[in-house]
Amino acid sequence: MELLIPLIAGLALIWLIGRGVPWDAKLVTIVVTLAVIVAVVLLERNGLWPEAFRRR
């Protein structure tokens, strides 16, 4: 659930922002956004995320 809600919110924002954008640009935006989300989650779970950004 911790990953699903931000993912849905991010995809909704991408959809709202990119309504007038061609499909290939939307797909690139979605792929980049998902890659950033996965990278942040992996860094946080492996303990490599900076201490200042960690949830307390």
C-alpha positions, 0 to 999 in steps of 0.5 A: 500500500505504501507504494501503490498510493504514490504510484497512482497519484503520480500517474494521475498527475502525469495524465493531467499534465500531459493531456495535450501531449503526444502518446510517445512523450507520455510513455517516456514521461511514465517510464521516467517517473516509474524509474525514479519511484523504483530507484527511491524505494530501492535506495530507501529499503537498502539503507542508502538513502541520505539520513536527512531525507528518511522518514522518522 
